Amino acid sequence: MKYIEPVMKLSDPEKEWFEIWYVDGVNYFPAYLVVVLPNPENQEEIIVVDSTKSEIIHKSQSYEDAHQWLTEDDFSLVTGREFNYVR
């Protein structure tokens, strides 16, 4: 797998965003987190990065494809404070 640099600067400020996703329904502590963001080498591509290894674990051609991949693998988007319990 390809590793990414911890600090990246994208050429388009509109594409400087990220999301944090976690594995839902599994009692991991600390939670397994991934970061979703535009690929700095190809801003038309969305990458999913393992937060502990800074390793790209998935690439998608669109946000919708990345979203589908994440939800199929039981990831949920962090929208605020999440509590560590199995539903």
Buried (B, 14 or more C-beta within 10 A) or exposed (E): EEEBEEEEEBEEEEEBEEBBBBBBEEEEEEBBBBBBBBBBEEBEBBBBBBBEEEBBBBBBEEEEBBBEBBEEBEBEBEEEEEEEEEE
